[in-house]
Amino acid sequence: MSISPSAEKKTAALATAPLYSPYRLGSIILKNRIVMAPMTRSRATAEQVPMPIMAEYYSKRASAGLIISEGTGPSQDGTGYPRIPGLWNDEQVEAWKTVTAAVHAKGGVIFVQIMHTGRESHLANMAPGSEIVAPSAIAGEGQIHTDRLGMVPKPMPRALSLEEIAKVRAEHVSAAVNAIAAGFDGVELHAANGYLLEQFLNPASNQRTDAYGGTLENRNRYVIEVADAVAKAIGGDRVGIRLSPYGTNNGMTPFPEIDGQYLKLLARLAETGIEYIHLVDHSAMGAPPVPTALKEAMSKQWPHTFIASGGFDLEQANETLAAGRADLIAFGRPFLANPDLVERLARGIPLTAPDPSTFFTPGPNGYTDL
Ligand SMILES: Cc1cc2nc3c(=O)[nH]c(=O)nc-3n(C[C@H](O)[C@H](O)[C@H](O)COP(=O)(O)O)c2cc1C
């Protein structure tokens, strides 16, 4: 593709723009401030083992400063969608090693997103003997995809007992330990988009009357415990967390004390020593916007790395970094059909639109054939 002289000039200017400057994330130096956002692509086996094709997909995107992998299950009960990868057995760890080695060979940095799907699960997608668990026995609204039965109503989950809450916390820890053994540079805890950890944060899905529900401190408790336990196991500088206040994915609804709850959550998370907050604003995807005042308060309050995501283009990313509202910017959909997004943005090369019909289908189509 030919680049006009003005585009060349723009490229030179961008080389010094904030997005293209290096950044220290904990003890890791990132070559730029572009993060590939976590995106489920459902290319693992039916037994939740990463496929070799995933090494090709991620290594093609190694020019990002940081790749955050697709949501990855910490246990069978936490893996409620078809063909998403897991991190609870040796076979999965060995398969992930191929992915992380391919990314590292190209100079990339990769964290895994640990995602327990909680009530957003269906037994038709899960290994025999699995159970659908959540903070409370409240079913998600609408339907969920299964490979075997097509779209089906979301099932009623079983409320976790106190002993089981501790067990699921331990599963997050062992997934994080496995992640490091598999060669990941760190882990991101998925406490956004209506999955298990956010199901604890939000009163629409958490109606518990014990120490994990009822007050905002109690609803925050589980997320803080999981973050603390994972930080203790692998080191806080290798841990981040994704949060989506005001998000409406998977039946989450904003509630009156939401701003105060998230600011308290950040204060407690800072005490655990974890490195980053990854804030989601899905207003570009039809969710209510996260109020600017809350975003600014969260970013100001957080002592370490703050990642902003949702609907960014090059200009907005540079503006946000220059204004000090974030340290890193995550791009999701732009990475899907543009493995060379980092170069395309720098050189002003037009972006290819992704094809939603290939987002979650098995095989190379729309995945590695781009
Ligand atoms: C196909 C697809 C899969 C996604 N899977 C995940 C996921 O596994 N975990 C997650 O936290 N967010 C997931 N997201 C949300 C993205 O990380 C991101 O927040 C969203 O696309 C908005 O950013 P964008 O406007 O740059 O695309 C997914 C988005 C898409 C399009």
The ligand as an SDF file (V2000), in Angstrom:
LIG
                    3D

 31 33  0  0  0  0  0  0  0  0999 V2000
  -15.5520  -10.9050   19.5490 C   0  0  0  0  0  0  0  0  0  0  0  0
  -15.3980  -10.2410   20.8870 C   0  0  0  0  0  0  0  0  0  0  0  0
  -15.0820  -11.0070   21.9930 C   0  0  0  0  0  0  0  0  0  0  0  0
  -14.8980  -10.3970   23.2470 C   0  0  0  0  0  0  0  0  0  0  0  0
  -14.5140  -11.1820   24.3100 N   0  0  0  0  0  0  0  0  0  0  0  0
  -14.1830  -10.5900   25.4870 C   0  0  0  0  0  0  0  0  0  0  0  0
  -13.6070  -11.3550   26.5360 C   0  0  0  0  0  0  0  0  0  0  0  0
  -13.3610  -12.5670   26.4420 O   0  0  0  0  0  0  0  0  0  0  0  0
  -13.3030  -10.7000   27.6910 N   0  0  0  0  0  0  0  0  0  0  0  0
  -13.5300   -9.3530   27.8440 C   0  0  0  0  0  0  0  0  0  0  0  0
  -13.2350   -8.7950   28.9070 O   0  0  0  0  0  0  0  0  0  0  0  0
  -14.0680   -8.6070   26.8540 N   0  0  0  0  0  0  0  0  0  0  0  0
  -14.3620   -9.1770   25.6750 C   0  0  0  0  0  0  0  0  0  0  0  0
  -14.8120   -8.4010   24.6320 N   0  0  0  0  0  0  0  0  0  0  0  0
  -14.8980   -6.9250   24.7950 C   0  0  0  0  0  0  0  0  0  0  0  0
  -13.6080   -6.2630   24.2790 C   0  0  0  0  0  0  0  0  0  0  0  0
  -12.4850   -6.6040   25.0940 O   0  0  0  0  0  0  0  0  0  0  0  0
  -13.7120   -4.7160   24.2530 C   0  0  0  0  0  0  0  0  0  0  0  0
  -13.9420   -4.2380   25.5600 O   0  0  0  0  0  0  0  0  0  0  0  0
  -14.8240   -4.2290   23.3310 C   0  0  0  0  0  0  0  0  0  0  0  0
  -14.6990   -4.7980   22.0460 O   0  0  0  0  0  0  0  0  0  0  0  0
  -14.8130   -2.6800   23.2080 C   0  0  0  0  0  0  0  0  0  0  0  0
  -13.5770   -2.2300   22.7240 O   0  0  0  0  0  0  0  0  0  0  0  0
  -13.4450   -1.7720   21.1620 P   0  0  0  0  0  0  0  0  0  0  0  0
  -14.4310   -0.6540   20.9520 O   0  0  0  0  0  0  0  0  0  0  0  0
  -12.0250   -1.3240   21.0210 O   0  0  0  0  0  0  0  0  0  0  0  0
  -13.7800   -2.9720   20.3400 O   0  0  0  0  0  0  0  0  0  0  0  0
  -15.0440   -8.9890   23.3870 C   0  0  0  0  0  0  0  0  0  0  0  0
  -15.3850   -8.2220   22.2630 C   0  0  0  0  0  0  0  0  0  0  0  0
  -15.5500   -8.8200   21.0240 C   0  0  0  0  0  0  0  0  0  0  0  0
  -15.8640   -7.9610   19.8310 C   0  0  0  0  0  0  0  0  0  0  0  0
  1  2  1  0
  2  3  1  0
  2 30  2  0
  3  4  2  0
  4  5  1  0
  4 28  1  0
  5  6  2  0
  6  7  1  0
  6 13  1  0
  7  8  2  0
  7  9  1  0
  9 10  1  0
 10 11  2  0
 10 12  1  0
 12 13  2  0
 13 14  1  0
 14 15  1  0
 14 28  1  0
 15 16  1  0
 16 17  1  0
 16 18  1  0
 18 19  1  0
 18 20  1  0
 20 21  1  0
 20 22  1  0
 22 23  1  0
 23 24  1  0
 24 25  2  0
 24 26  1  0
 24 27  1  0
 28 29  2  0
 29 30  1  0
 30 31  1  0
M  END
$$$$
